[in-house]
Amino acid sequence: MKTIGIIGGLGPEATIDYYKEIIKRFNAINSHGSFNYPQMVIYSVTMSKFIGLLEENNYAEATNYLVESITNLKKAGAHFAVLSANTPHLLFNDIQDKVDLPLISIVETCAQKASSLGLKKCLLLGTKFTMKNDFYAKVFEQFNIEIVVPNEKQIGTIHTILFNELELGIFKDETREELLQIVADVKSKQGIDGVILGCTEFPIMFTQPEYMDLPFLNTTKIHVEAIVNECLRVR
């Protein structure tokens, strides 16, 4: 098996979820009680530093910060790496150009999943950096899938919820309902046929595969499936 490298800390709750989902996936593949778990290296970065650089539009320094972190993963023995968050995929191509460790994109794996489900118009939920930039739209366009986002006010609400609650490990039923109201509003106005949980804290809150007859794409699980497949690929 290949050694998995994970850039964590963006945020901690999602990093924990990645680890648990990878182990769960191996348990599903292996015979019960085999304990044949993969080797993993997790490099947890400082979230405030990374988000601060994005807030300052200092994308070059933010890229270098993650490049340095991925280089440390390679030094620790990782054979490939993943970013356990959607927002840093804003810089994915620039990061991959600067490292020689292969990266698996959460955006591309999600696009492949959406295409396999026959989806044509998906609502993207995430941080303001994810919703206001076009890195999701560009990848999904290659699969003939349109990406839509909430209105400006709703984007602000979602971003605030993420950093005031979910990133701190606070998951409330009333918050879930508030977010579902936003989804319902976009559905009624734009006719979406799927929802992308474009922040890896969202799957901890939205645990069902569907809400309001819409598939909610769990980017963590989709990413983890690709991670495990790569881990098991013969070197």
C-alpha positions in Angstrom: 0.0 0.0 0.0 1.0 3.6 -0.6 1.4 6.0 2.3 -1.3 8.6 2.4 -0.3 12.2 3.1 -3.0 14.6 4.4 -2.9 18.3 4.9 -5.1 18.8 7.9 -6.2 21.6 10.2 -8.5 23.4 7.6 -10.3 22.7 9.9 -9.7 20.2 12.7 -13.2 18.6 12.7 -12.9 17.7 9.0 -9.4 16.3 9.5 -10.8 14.0 12.2 -13.6 13.0 9.8 -11.1 12.2 7.1 -9.2 9.8 9.3 -12.4 8.1 10.5 -13.8 7.8 7.0 -10.5 6.3 5.6 -10.5 3.7 8.4 -14.2 3.0 7.8 -13.5 2.5 4.1 -10.7 0.0 4.8 -13.0 -1.9 7.3 -15.5 -2.2 4.5 -12.9 -3.6 2.1 -11.0 -5.9 4.5 -12.3 -8.9 6.3 -13.6 -8.2 9.8 -10.9 -7.8 12.4 -8.0 -7.8 9.9 -6.7 -4.4 11.2 -5.1 -3.9 7.8 -5.1 -0.1 8.0 -3.0 2.2 5.8 0.0 4.2 6.8 -0.9 7.9 7.0 1.0 11.1 7.6 -1.1 14.1 8.7 0.4 17.6 8.6 -1.9 20.0 10.4 -1.4 23.6 9.4 -2.5 26.7 11.2 -6.0 27.6 10.0 -5.8 31.3 11.1 -2.6 31.8 9.1 -4.0 30.3 5.9 -7.4 32.0 6.1 -5.7 35.3 7.0 -3.6 35.1 3.8 -6.7 34.5 1.8 -8.5 37.5 3.4 -5.5 39.6 2.4 -5.7 38.3 -1.1 -2.1 37.0 -0.6 -2.7 33.9 -2.7 1.0 33.5 -3.5 2.0 33.3 0.2 -0.9 31.0 0.9 0.2 28.7 -1.9 3.8 28.7 -0.6 2.5 27.8 2.9 0.8 24.7 1.6 3.6 23.8 -0.8 6.0 23.8 2.2 3.5 21.6 4.2 3.2 19.1 1.3 7.0 19.0 1.0 7.1 18.0 4.7 4.6 15.2 3.9 6.9 13.9 1.3 9.9 14.0 3.6 7.8 12.0 6.1 7.2 9.2 3.5 3.9 10.1 1.8 3.5 8.7 -1.7 0.7 11.2 -2.6 -1.2 13.9 -0.8 -4.6 15.4 -0.4 -5.9 18.7 1.0 -8.7 17.8 3.5 -10.7 21.0 2.7 -12.4 22.5 -0.3 -11.2 26.1 0.1 -7.5 25.5 -0.5 -8.4 23.9 -3.9 -8.7 27.5 -5.0 -4.9 27.2 -5.3 -4.8 23.5 -6.4 -3.2 23.9 -9.8 -0.5 26.3 -8.5 0.3 24.0 -5.6 0.5 20.9 -7.9 2.8 22.8 -10.2 5.2 23.5 -7.3 5.4 20.0 -5.8 6.4 16.7 -7.2 4.1 14.7 -4.9 0.9 13.8 -6.8 -2.3 15.4 -5.4 -5.9 14.1 -5.6 -8.4 16.9 -6.2 -11.6 16.9 -4.2 -13.2 19.0 -6.9 -12.4 16.6 -9.7 -13.5 13.6 -7.8 -16.8 15.3 -6.9 -17.4 16.3 -10.5 -16.9 12.7 -11.6 -19.4 11.6 -9.0 -22.0 14.3 -10.0 -21.6 13.2 -13.7 -22.1 9.5 -12.8 -25.4 10.6 -11.1 -26.5 12.4 -14.2 -26.6 15.8 -12.5 -26.7 18.9 -14.6 -27.1 21.9 -12.2 -25.6 21.8 -8.7 -25.7 24.3 -5.9 -22.3 24.8 -4.3 -22.2 25.5 -0.6 -18.9 26.4 1.1 -16.8 29.3 2.4 -17.1 32.6 0.7 -13.8 31.9 -1.0 -15.2 28.7 -2.5 -18.6 30.1 -3.5 -17.2 33.4 -4.9 -14.4 31.8 -7.0 -14.8 29.7 -10.1 -12.5 26.8 -9.5 -15.5 24.5 -9.0 -17.3 25.9 -12.0 -14.3 25.4 -14.3 -13.9 21.7 -13.4 -17.6 20.9 -13.5 -17.9 22.6 -16.9 -15.7 19.9 -18.3 -18.5 17.5 -17.3 -21.3 19.7 -18.7 -22.5 20.5 -15.2 -23.5 24.0 -14.2 -22.5 25.4 -10.8 -24.8 27.9 -9.1 -24.2 29.7 -5.8 -26.6 31.5 -3.3 -27.1 35.2 -3.4 -24.7 37.6 -1.7 -26.6 37.8 1.6 -26.9 34.0 1.8 -23.2 33.6 1.0 -22.4 35.9 4.0 -24.7 33.9 6.3 -23.2 30.5 5.3 -19.6 31.8 5.7 -20.5 33.2 9.2 -22.1 29.9 10.2 -19.0 28.0 9.1 -16.5 30.0 11.0 -18.6 30.8 14.1 -20.0 27.3 14.5 -19.0 24.4 12.3 -15.3 25.1 12.3 -15.5 25.2 16.1 -17.2 21.8 16.3 -20.7 23.3 17.0 -23.5 21.6 15.1 -27.0 22.7 15.9 -30.3 21.5 14.5 -31.6 25.0 14.0 -28.5 25.8 12.0 -29.2 22.8 9.7 -32.7 24.1 9.2 -31.4 27.6 8.4 -29.1 26.2 5.7 -31.8 24.0 4.3 -34.0 27.0 3.9 -31.3 28.6 1.7 -31.1 25.4 -0.3 -34.9 25.4 -0.7 -34.8 29.1 -1.9 -32.2 28.4 -4.5 -34.0 25.2 -5.6 -37.3 27.1 -6.2 -35.6 30.0 -8.1 -32.9 28.1 -10.1 -34.1 24.6 -10.5 -31.0 22.8 -9.1 -30.8 19.0 -9.2 -28.1 18.5 -6.6 -26.2 20.1 -3.8 -22.4 20.0 -3.3 -21.3 20.1 0.3 -18.3 22.2 -0.6 -16.9 22.5 2.9 -15.7 19.3 4.6 -17.4 20.3 7.8 -20.8 20.2 6.1 -21.0 16.4 5.9 -20.8 16.2 9.7 -24.0 18.2 9.8 -25.8 16.8 6.8 -25.5 13.1 7.4 -28.2 11.9 4.9 -27.5 11.3 1.2 -30.6 13.3 0.3 -32.7 16.3 1.6 -35.7 17.7 -0.2 -35.4 15.1 -2.9 -31.9 16.4 -3.8 -28.7 14.4 -3.6 -26.3 16.1 -1.2 -22.8 15.2 -2.4 -20.5 14.5 0.6 -17.2 15.7 -0.7 -15.3 14.1 2.1 -16.6 10.6 1.4 -16.2 11.0 -2.4 -12.6 12.2 -1.8 -11.9 9.4 0.6 -13.0 6.8 -1.9 -10.4 8.2 -4.4 -7.8 8.3 -1.6 -8.3 4.7 -0.7 -8.2 3.6 -4.3 -4.9 5.4 -4.8 -3.5 3.9 -1.6 -4.3 0.4 -2.8 -2.9 1.0 -6.3 0.3 -0.9 -7.0 3.3 1.3 -6.9 
